[in-house]
Amino acid sequence: MPQNEGYVLSLEKGLKILAALAAAGEGIGLSDLSRRLGLNKSTVYRMLTTLKAYGYVDQEPTTGKYILGLKILELSGSLLDRLDVRAVAHPYLKELAARSQEVAHMVVKDGDEAVYIDKVEGNRTIRMYSQIGRRVALHSTAVGKAILAFLPPEEVEKIIARRDLPRFTSRTITTMAALQAELARVRERGYSIDDGENEEGIRCVGAPIFDYRGQVVAALSISGPTLHVTLERVPELGRLVRQAGGEISRRLGYRQE
Protein backbone atom coordinates (compact mmCIF):
# COMPACT_ATOMS: atom_id res chain seq x y z
CA MET A 1 0.00 0.00 0.00
CA PRO A 2 1.40 3.44 -0.88
CA GLN A 3 2.65 5.42 2.09
CA ASN A 4 1.51 9.01 1.84
CA GLU A 5 2.37 11.85 4.17
CA GLY A 6 0.88 11.14 7.56
CA TYR A 7 0.92 7.36 7.04
CA VAL A 8 1.43 5.55 10.38
CA LEU A 9 3.33 2.29 10.00
CA SER A 10 2.64 1.12 13.54
CA LEU A 11 -1.11 1.54 12.97
CA GLU A 12 -0.81 -0.42 9.73
CA LYS A 13 0.79 -3.28 11.65
CA GLY A 14 -2.03 -3.23 14.18
CA LEU A 15 -4.65 -3.33 11.44
CA LYS A 16 -2.87 -6.22 9.74
CA ILE A 17 -2.95 -8.11 13.03
CA LEU A 18 -6.70 -7.60 13.34
CA ALA A 19 -7.23 -8.74 9.75
CA ALA A 20 -5.11 -11.84 10.35
CA LEU A 21 -7.08 -12.70 13.50
CA ALA A 22 -10.32 -12.34 11.57
CA ALA A 23 -9.03 -14.67 8.87
CA ALA A 24 -7.80 -17.21 11.43
CA GLY A 25 -11.30 -17.61 12.85
CA GLU A 26 -10.71 -19.95 15.79
CA GLY A 27 -7.56 -18.24 17.00
CA ILE A 28 -3.85 -18.20 16.29
CA GLY A 29 -0.70 -18.38 18.38
CA LEU A 30 1.92 -15.65 18.64
CA SER A 31 4.57 -17.48 16.62
CA ASP A 32 2.20 -18.39 13.78
CA LEU A 33 0.85 -14.87 13.66
CA SER A 34 4.36 -13.40 13.50
CA ARG A 35 5.30 -15.70 10.63
CA ARG A 36 2.15 -14.93 8.67
CA LEU A 37 2.70 -11.21 8.93
CA GLY A 38 6.48 -11.28 8.53
CA LEU A 39 6.88 -9.23 11.70
CA ASN A 40 9.16 -9.61 14.69
CA LYS A 41 7.57 -11.65 17.47
CA SER A 42 8.26 -8.99 20.11
CA THR A 43 6.61 -6.33 17.93
CA VAL A 44 3.53 -8.47 17.42
CA TYR A 45 3.39 -9.26 21.14
CA ARG A 46 3.45 -5.57 22.08
CA MET A 47 0.73 -4.83 19.54
CA LEU A 48 -1.44 -7.69 20.81
CA THR A 49 -0.97 -6.59 24.41
CA THR A 50 -2.14 -3.06 23.58
CA LEU A 51 -5.10 -4.28 21.51
CA LYS A 52 -6.06 -6.68 24.27
CA ALA A 53 -6.00 -3.88 26.84
CA TYR A 54 -8.58 -1.99 24.78
CA GLY A 55 -10.78 -5.04 24.12
CA TYR A 56 -10.01 -5.42 20.41
CA VAL A 57 -8.16 -8.69 21.01
CA ASP A 58 -8.79 -11.50 23.47
CA GLN A 59 -6.83 -14.60 24.39
CA GLU A 60 -8.09 -18.14 24.87
CA PRO A 61 -7.33 -19.14 28.48
CA THR A 62 -6.58 -22.80 27.66
CA THR A 63 -4.63 -22.56 24.38
CA GLY A 64 -3.20 -19.06 24.69
CA LYS A 65 -4.28 -18.35 21.12
CA TYR A 66 -5.37 -14.86 20.18
CA ILE A 67 -8.84 -14.05 18.86
CA LEU A 68 -10.79 -10.91 18.06
CA GLY A 69 -12.29 -9.20 21.10
CA LEU A 70 -15.84 -8.07 21.69
CA LYS A 71 -14.90 -4.44 21.05
CA ILE A 72 -14.79 -5.34 17.34
CA LEU A 73 -18.39 -6.53 17.57
CA GLU A 74 -19.36 -3.28 19.27
CA LEU A 75 -17.84 -1.25 16.45
CA SER A 76 -19.36 -3.36 13.69
CA GLY A 77 -22.75 -3.26 15.39
CA SER A 78 -22.59 0.53 15.48
CA LEU A 79 -21.83 0.63 11.76
CA LEU A 80 -24.58 -1.82 10.87
CA ASP A 81 -27.13 0.09 12.95
CA ARG A 82 -26.42 3.18 10.85
CA LEU A 83 -27.08 1.49 7.54
CA ASP A 84 -30.14 3.07 5.95
CA VAL A 85 -32.27 0.21 4.68
CA ARG A 86 -34.06 2.56 2.28
CA ALA A 87 -30.82 3.76 0.72
CA VAL A 88 -29.53 0.22 0.40
CA ALA A 89 -32.78 -1.09 -1.08
CA HIS A 90 -33.69 1.69 -3.51
CA PRO A 91 -31.54 0.47 -6.45
CA TYR A 92 -33.11 -2.97 -6.11
CA LEU A 93 -36.61 -1.45 -6.15
CA LYS A 94 -35.74 0.39 -9.36
CA GLU A 95 -34.54 -2.86 -10.90
CA LEU A 96 -37.68 -4.72 -9.79
CA ALA A 97 -39.93 -2.03 -11.26
CA ALA A 98 -38.01 -2.05 -14.53
CA ARG A 99 -37.96 -5.82 -14.90
CA SER A 100 -41.59 -6.37 -13.91
CA GLN A 101 -43.01 -3.12 -15.36
CA GLU A 102 -45.07 -2.94 -12.17
CA VAL A 103 -44.83 -0.86 -8.99
CA ALA A 104 -42.16 -1.81 -6.45
CA HIS A 105 -42.73 -0.95 -2.79
CA MET A 106 -40.80 -1.22 0.44
CA VAL A 107 -42.23 -1.05 3.96
CA VAL A 108 -41.01 -1.26 7.51
CA LYS A 109 -42.97 -2.53 10.49
CA ASP A 110 -44.12 0.25 12.79
CA GLY A 111 -46.06 -0.99 15.78
CA ASP A 112 -48.75 -3.33 14.52
CA GLU A 113 -48.77 -1.99 10.96
CA ALA A 114 -46.52 -1.62 7.94
CA VAL A 115 -45.52 1.81 6.61
CA TYR A 116 -44.48 2.50 3.03
CA ILE A 117 -41.03 4.10 3.02
CA ASP A 118 -40.21 3.82 -0.69
CA LYS A 119 -41.99 3.36 -4.00
CA VAL A 120 -40.81 3.07 -7.61
CA GLU A 121 -43.35 3.18 -10.44
CA GLY A 122 -43.17 0.70 -13.30
CA ASN A 123 -43.52 1.54 -16.97
CA ARG A 124 -47.28 1.05 -17.20
CA THR A 125 -49.63 4.00 -17.41
CA ILE A 126 -51.90 2.68 -14.63
CA ARG A 127 -50.91 4.16 -11.26
CA MET A 128 -51.61 2.49 -7.92
CA TYR A 129 -53.05 4.30 -4.94
CA SER A 130 -50.10 4.02 -2.61
CA GLN A 131 -47.82 6.64 -1.19
CA ILE A 132 -44.80 6.92 1.07
CA GLY A 133 -45.96 7.24 4.67
CA ARG A 134 -49.20 5.33 4.14
CA ARG A 135 -49.96 2.66 6.74
CA VAL A 136 -51.35 -0.76 5.87
CA ALA A 137 -52.42 -3.85 7.78
CA LEU A 138 -50.00 -6.74 8.11
CA HIS A 139 -52.42 -9.65 7.62
CA SER A 140 -53.90 -8.50 4.30
CA THR A 141 -50.83 -7.32 2.36
CA ALA A 142 -47.95 -9.17 0.76
CA VAL A 143 -45.39 -6.98 2.53
CA GLY A 144 -47.19 -7.44 5.82
CA LYS A 145 -47.37 -11.21 5.51
CA ALA A 146 -43.68 -11.31 4.52
CA ILE A 147 -42.93 -9.64 7.86
CA LEU A 148 -45.38 -11.64 9.98
CA ALA A 149 -44.07 -14.95 8.61
CA PHE A 150 -40.65 -14.35 10.15
CA LEU A 151 -41.65 -12.82 13.46
CA PRO A 152 -41.71 -14.97 16.61
CA PRO A 153 -45.12 -16.74 16.80
CA GLU A 154 -45.91 -15.14 20.15
CA GLU A 155 -45.38 -11.68 18.67
CA VAL A 156 -47.72 -12.49 15.79
CA GLU A 157 -50.37 -13.62 18.26
CA LYS A 158 -50.05 -10.39 20.26
CA ILE A 159 -50.37 -8.27 17.12
CA ILE A 160 -53.51 -10.07 16.00
CA ALA A 161 -54.94 -9.91 19.52
CA ARG A 162 -54.57 -6.14 19.46
CA ARG A 163 -55.54 -5.49 15.82
CA ASP A 164 -57.85 -8.42 15.05
CA LEU A 165 -58.20 -9.50 11.39
CA PRO A 166 -60.44 -6.90 9.75
CA ARG A 167 -61.89 -7.71 6.33
CA PHE A 168 -61.01 -5.35 3.48
CA THR A 169 -62.19 -7.45 0.53
CA SER A 170 -63.96 -10.75 0.01
CA ARG A 171 -60.54 -12.45 -0.10
CA THR A 172 -59.10 -11.09 3.16
CA ILE A 173 -57.92 -13.70 5.66
CA THR A 174 -60.06 -13.31 8.78
CA THR A 175 -59.22 -16.31 10.99
CA MET A 176 -56.04 -17.06 12.92
CA ALA A 177 -55.90 -20.63 11.63
CA ALA A 178 -56.02 -19.49 8.01
CA LEU A 179 -53.39 -16.83 8.68
CA GLN A 180 -51.03 -19.30 10.34
CA ALA A 181 -51.39 -21.68 7.39
CA GLU A 182 -50.69 -18.82 4.98
CA LEU A 183 -47.59 -17.71 6.90
CA ALA A 184 -46.29 -21.29 6.83
CA ARG A 185 -46.60 -21.22 3.03
CA VAL A 186 -44.72 -17.91 2.94
CA ARG A 187 -41.84 -19.41 4.91
CA GLU A 188 -41.79 -22.49 2.68
CA ARG A 189 -41.61 -20.69 -0.68
CA GLY A 190 -39.77 -17.55 0.49
CA TYR A 191 -42.29 -15.03 -0.78
CA SER A 192 -45.81 -13.86 0.08
CA ILE A 193 -48.89 -13.16 -2.01
CA ASP A 194 -51.70 -10.66 -1.59
CA ASP A 195 -54.35 -11.97 -3.96
CA GLY A 196 -56.73 -9.04 -3.88
CA GLU A 197 -56.91 -9.26 -0.09
CA ASN A 198 -56.22 -5.62 0.69
CA GLU A 199 -57.59 -3.90 -2.43
CA GLU A 200 -59.97 -5.38 -4.95
CA GLY A 201 -58.31 -6.08 -8.28
CA ILE A 202 -54.75 -5.64 -6.97
CA ARG A 203 -52.29 -8.53 -6.65
CA CYS A 204 -48.92 -8.21 -4.89
CA VAL A 205 -45.93 -10.48 -4.35
CA GLY A 206 -43.59 -9.71 -1.44
CA ALA A 207 -40.46 -10.89 0.35
CA PRO A 208 -38.79 -10.15 3.69
CA ILE A 209 -35.61 -8.18 4.38
CA PHE A 210 -33.41 -9.20 7.33
CA ASP A 211 -30.73 -7.27 9.22
CA TYR A 212 -27.36 -8.47 10.53
CA ARG A 213 -29.06 -9.93 13.62
CA GLY A 214 -31.27 -12.14 11.48
CA GLN A 215 -34.38 -10.14 12.38
CA VAL A 216 -36.95 -9.17 9.77
CA VAL A 217 -36.81 -5.37 9.52
CA ALA A 218 -38.59 -4.60 6.25
CA ALA A 219 -40.26 -6.11 3.21
CA LEU A 220 -40.54 -5.31 -0.47
CA SER A 221 -43.11 -6.15 -3.10
CA ILE A 222 -44.16 -5.97 -6.71
CA SER A 223 -47.76 -4.81 -7.10
CA GLY A 224 -50.19 -4.23 -9.90
CA PRO A 225 -53.67 -4.86 -11.27
CA THR A 226 -54.62 -8.52 -11.52
CA LEU A 227 -54.92 -7.94 -15.27
CA HIS A 228 -51.13 -7.54 -15.40
CA VAL A 229 -49.96 -9.39 -12.28
CA THR A 230 -51.57 -12.64 -13.30
CA LEU A 231 -51.43 -15.89 -11.35
CA GLU A 232 -49.16 -17.26 -14.09
CA ARG A 233 -46.64 -14.49 -13.37
CA VAL A 234 -46.61 -14.98 -9.60
CA PRO A 235 -43.82 -17.62 -9.41
CA GLU A 236 -41.48 -15.52 -11.56
CA LEU A 237 -42.27 -12.34 -9.62
CA GLY A 238 -41.80 -14.31 -6.41
CA ARG A 239 -38.33 -15.33 -7.56
CA LEU A 240 -37.48 -11.70 -8.33
CA VAL A 241 -38.58 -10.30 -4.96
CA ARG A 242 -37.03 -13.19 -3.05
CA GLN A 243 -33.72 -12.63 -4.79
CA ALA A 244 -33.84 -8.86 -4.25
CA GLY A 245 -34.77 -9.30 -0.60
CA GLY A 246 -31.88 -11.71 -0.13
CA GLU A 247 -29.38 -9.33 -1.74
CA ILE A 248 -30.57 -6.37 0.33
CA SER A 249 -30.38 -8.50 3.49
CA ARG A 250 -26.79 -9.45 2.69
CA ARG A 251 -25.95 -5.78 2.18
CA LEU A 252 -27.34 -5.16 5.67
CA GLY A 253 -25.04 -7.82 7.12
CA TYR A 254 -27.40 -10.80 7.18
CA ARG A 255 -25.74 -14.19 6.88
CA GLN A 256 -28.09 -17.13 6.48
CA GLU A 257 -27.07 -20.15 8.56
C-alpha positions in Angstrom: 0.0 0.0 0.0 1.4 3.4 -0.9 2.7 5.4 2.1 1.5 9.0 1.8 2.4 11.8 4.2 0.9 11.1 7.6 0.9 7.4 7.0 1.4 5.6 10.4 3.3 2.3 10.0 2.6 1.1 13.5 -1.1 1.5 13.0 -0.8 -0.4 9.7 0.8 -3.3 11.7 -2.0 -3.2 14.2 -4.6 -3.3 11.4 -2.9 -6.2 9.7 -2.9 -8.1 13.0 -6.7 -7.6 13.3 -7.2 -8.7 9.7 -5.1 -11.8 10.4 -7.1 -12.7 13.5 -10.3 -12.3 11.6 -9.0 -14.7 8.9 -7.8 -17.2 11.4 -11.3 -17.6 12.8 -10.7 -19.9 15.8 -7.6 -18.2 17.0 -3.9 -18.2 16.3 -0.7 -18.4 18.4 1.9 -15.7 18.6 4.6 -17.5 16.6 2.2 -18.4 13.8 0.9 -14.9 13.7 4.4 -13.4 13.5 5.3 -15.7 10.6 2.1 -14.9 8.7 2.7 -11.2 8.9 6.5 -11.3 8.5 6.9 -9.2 11.7 9.2 -9.6 14.7 7.6 -11.7 17.5 8.3 -9.0 20.1 6.6 -6.3 17.9 3.5 -8.5 17.4 3.4 -9.3 21.1 3.4 -5.6 22.1 0.7 -4.8 19.5 -1.4 -7.7 20.8 -1.0 -6.6 24.4 -2.1 -3.1 23.6 -5.1 -4.3 21.5 -6.1 -6.7 24.3 -6.0 -3.9 26.8 -8.6 -2.0 24.8 -10.8 -5.0 24.1 -10.0 -5.4 20.4 -8.2 -8.7 21.0 -8.8 -11.5 23.5 -6.8 -14.6 24.4 -8.1 -18.1 24.9 -7.3 -19.1 28.5 -6.6 -22.8 27.7 -4.6 -22.6 24.4 -3.2 -19.1 24.7 -4.3 -18.3 21.1 -5.4 -14.9 20.2 -8.8 -14.1 18.9 -10.8 -10.9 18.1 -12.3 -9.2 21.1 -15.8 -8.1 21.7 -14.9 -4.4 21.0 -14.8 -5.3 17.3 -18.4 -6.5 17.6 -19.4 -3.3 19.3 -17.8 -1.2 16.4 -19.4 -3.4 13.7 -22.8 -3.3 15.4 -22.6 0.5 15.5 -21.8 0.6 11.8 -24.6 -1.8 10.9 -27.1 0.1 12.9 -26.4 3.2 10.9 -27.1 1.5 7.5 -30.1 3.1 6.0 -32.3 0.2 4.7 -34.1 2.6 2.3 -30.8 3.8 0.7 -29.5 0.2 0.4 -32.8 -1.1 -1.1 -33.7 1.7 -3.5 -31.5 0.5 -6.4 -33.1 -3.0 -6.1 -36.6 -1.5 -6.2 -35.7 0.4 -9.4 -34.5 -2.9 -10.9 -37.7 -4.7 -9.8 -39.9 -2.0 -11.3 -38.0 -2.0 -14.5 -38.0 -5.8 -14.9 -41.6 -6.4 -13.9 -43.0 -3.1 -15.4 -45.1 -2.9 -12.2 -44.8 -0.9 -9.0 -42.2 -1.8 -6.4 -42.7 -1.0 -2.8 -40.8 -1.2 0.4 -42.2 -1.1 4.0 -41.0 -1.3 7.5 -43.0 -2.5 10.5 -44.1 0.2 12.8 -46.1 -1.0 15.8 -48.8 -3.3 14.5 -48.8 -2.0 11.0 -46.5 -1.6 7.9 -45.5 1.8 6.6 -44.5 2.5 3.0 -41.0 4.1 3.0 -40.2 3.8 -0.7 -42.0 3.4 -4.0 -40.8 3.1 -7.6 -43.4 3.2 -10.4 -43.2 0.7 -13.3 -43.5 1.5 -17.0 -47.3 1.0 -17.2 -49.6 4.0 -17.4 -51.9 2.7 -14.6 -50.9 4.2 -11.3 -51.6 2.5 -7.9 -53.0 4.3 -4.9 -50.1 4.0 -2.6 -47.8 6.6 -1.2 -44.8 6.9 1.1 -46.0 7.2 4.7 -49.2 5.3 4.1 -50.0 2.7 6.7 -51.4 -0.8 5.9 -52.4 -3.9 7.8 -50.0 -6.7 8.1 -52.4 -9.7 7.6 -53.9 -8.5 4.3 -50.8 -7.3 2.4 -47.9 -9.2 0.8 -45.4 -7.0 2.5 -47.2 -7.4 5.8 -47.4 -11.2 5.5 -43.7 -11.3 4.5 -42.9 -9.6 7.9 -45.4 -11.6 10.0 -44.1 -15.0 8.6 -40.7 -14.4 10.2 -41.6 -12.8 13.5 -41.7 -15.0 16.6 -45.1 -16.7 16.8 -45.9 -15.1 20.1 -45.4 -11.7 18.7 -47.7 -12.5 15.8 -50.4 -13.6 18.3 -50.0 -10.4 20.3 -50.4 -8.3 17.1 -53.5 -10.1 16.0 -54.9 -9.9 19.5 -54.6 -6.1 19.5 -55.5 -5.5 15.8 -57.8 -8.4 15.1 -58.2 -9.5 11.4 -60.4 -6.9 9.8 -61.9 -7.7 6.3 -61.0 -5.4 3.5 -62.2 -7.5 0.5 -64.0 -10.7 0.0 -60.5 -12.4 -0.1 -59.1 -11.1 3.2 -57.9 -13.7 5.7 -60.1 -13.3 8.8 -59.2 -16.3 11.0 -56.0 -17.1 12.9 -55.9 -20.6 11.6 -56.0 -19.5 8.0 -53.4 -16.8 8.7 -51.0 -19.3 10.3 -51.4 -21.7 7.4 -50.7 -18.8 5.0 -47.6 -17.7 6.9 -46.3 -21.3 6.8 -46.6 -21.2 3.0 -44.7 -17.9 2.9 -41.8 -19.4 4.9 -41.8 -22.5 2.7 -41.6 -20.7 -0.7 -39.8 -17.6 0.5 -42.3 -15.0 -0.8 -45.8 -13.9 0.1 -48.9 -13.2 -2.0 -51.7 -10.7 -1.6 -54.3 -12.0 -4.0 -56.7 -9.0 -3.9 -56.9 -9.3 -0.1 -56.2 -5.6 0.7 -57.6 -3.9 -2.4 -60.0 -5.4 -5.0 -58.3 -6.1 -8.3 -54.7 -5.6 -7.0 -52.3 -8.5 -6.6 -48.9 -8.2 -4.9 -45.9 -10.5 -4.4 -43.6 -9.7 -1.4 -40.5 -10.9 0.3 -38.8 -10.2 3.7 -35.6 -8.2 4.4 -33.4 -9.2 7.3 -30.7 -7.3 9.2 -27.4 -8.5 10.5 -29.1 -9.9 13.6 -31.3 -12.1 11.5 -34.4 -10.1 12.4 -36.9 -9.2 9.8 -36.8 -5.4 9.5 -38.6 -4.6 6.3 -40.3 -6.1 3.2 -40.5 -5.3 -0.5 -43.1 -6.1 -3.1 -44.2 -6.0 -6.7 -47.8 -4.8 -7.1 -50.2 -4.2 -9.9 -53.7 -4.9 -11.3 -54.6 -8.5 -11.5 -54.9 -7.9 -15.3 -51.1 -7.5 -15.4 -50.0 -9.4 -12.3 -51.6 -12.6 -13.3 -51.4 -15.9 -11.4 -49.2 -17.3 -14.1 -46.6 -14.5 -13.4 -46.6 -15.0 -9.6 -43.8 -17.6 -9.4 -41.5 -15.5 -11.6 -42.3 -12.3 -9.6 -41.8 -14.3 -6.4 -38.3 -15.3 -7.6 -37.5 -11.7 -8.3 -38.6 -10.3 -5.0 -37.0 -13.2 -3.0 -33.7 -12.6 -4.8 -33.8 -8.9 -4.2 -34.8 -9.3 -0.6 -31.9 -11.7 -0.1 -29.4 -9.3 -1.7 -30.6 -6.4 0.3 -30.4 -8.5 3.5 -26.8 -9.5 2.7 -26.0 -5.8 2.2 -27.3 -5.2 5.7 -25.0 -7.8 7.1 -27.4 -10.8 7.2 -25.7 -14.2 6.9 -28.1 -17.1 6.5 -27.1 -20.1 8.6 
